[in-house]
């Protein structure tokens, strides 16, 4: 993935925003200082406000990353508790009951394999598709 400038990266022609980094901010700040009018220098309070704003945004971004990790771990933990349980999976044709047989992970997200009462295997069932958990299979 090639860096194409401030905050934008490109991968195979698809561009996505990755956010501004501390290095990007310091580069912008340095450029501001280099090209400022010597007769009208930028106010120190303005610099401090920009630094405080950037620090706050960076802390929020880091907090969001940690929250995402925590949610992924919680989903993984919850899904492990579903092995052997009877669940109802929401499908286009209504809820289908079955027993959770295995769990796999794709991009950190748990995907269940559910064996229906008719013996059909439903693979790649996400936790959001589980409508009801009944307990141990009988």
N, C-alpha and C positions, 0 to 999 in steps of 0.2 A: 504494500500500500504506500503510495507516494504522497508526500506532503506537498500540497499545492498552494500553500500560503497560510494566512492566519485563520485558524479555525475550520478549514475545509480540507478534507482528504479525499483522494480519488482511488477507486479500486475497479478496474475494468470499465471505466467510463461512468460509473455511478458515483455521484458525489454525495457526501453526507457530512453533517456538522459534527465536529468532535469537541467543540468548546475551546475557549481560550486558555492557554496554559500560563504558568507564571513566567516562563521564558518569553512568551509572546507579549505579555504585559510589560515586562522590563524592556523589551525591544521597542515597543510603542513609546514608553516613557523616555527612553534614550533618544529616540527620534524627535520627540517633542522638545527635549532640552537642546538638541543640536540645532533645530530650526526655529527656535523661539526668537522673538524680536528682543535684542538687548535693551532697547529703550522701554519695553513693556514685559518684563519677566513674569512668568507664571507664578501666581501666589503660592507660597508654601502650604497654606491651609488647603488649597485645591489639590495639591499633590498628596497630602495626608488623607484627604477625603477619598481620593482615588485608590490609594493603598488600602485603606480600611474597607472600602467597597469590594475590592478584589479579594482581600483576605476573607471577608464574609462569604462571598460567592464560592471561593475555593473550599471553605469549611462546609458549606451547604452541599456542594458536589460530593465531597468525601463522605459526608453523612449519608447521602442518598445511595452511594455505592455500598456502604456498610449495611444499610437497611435492605438493599436488594440481596446481598449475600445472606443476611439473616433470614429473609423470607424464603430464599431457595433452600436453606438448611432446614427451616421449619416444614416446608412442603415435603422434603425428602424424609424427614422424621415421621411426619403424618402418614406418608405413603407406605413406609415400612410396617406400620401398625395395621395396614389393611390386608397384608398377606394372609390368606386363609379365610378372610371375612366374606360374607355375602353382601353384595352391593347391587344397587340399581343404577344402570348406566343410561343417561339421557341420550336417545338417538332421534333421528328424524321420524322414526315410526313409533315413538313413545319410549317409556322406560323398559329396559331389558334387564332382568335379574341374572346374576351370575356370581361366581366365586373368583376372587383375585388370586391368580396363580403365581405370577412373577411381576417384578418391577424392573424397568430399565431406565436409564437416564440419558436424555438428549439435551445438550447445551445446558446441563445442570438442572433440567426440569424432569420430574419423575413421570414416566409413562407406564400405565398398568396394562397387564394382559389379563383379561377376564374370560373365564370359561362359562358360557351360558348353560342353562339347564338342558338345552338340546345338544350340548357338546360342542357348539360353535365357539371358536376362539376369537375374541375381539382384542386386537392389538392396538398399541399406541393410544390408549384411553388416558386422557389428561384428568387431573383431579377435578377440574371444573365440570367435567361431564358426569361425575359421580353425584347422583341425585339423592341417594339414601344408602346408609350403611346399616346392615341388620345385625351383624355379629358373626359368630362362627357358623360355617356351613353345616347343614344338618343332613 
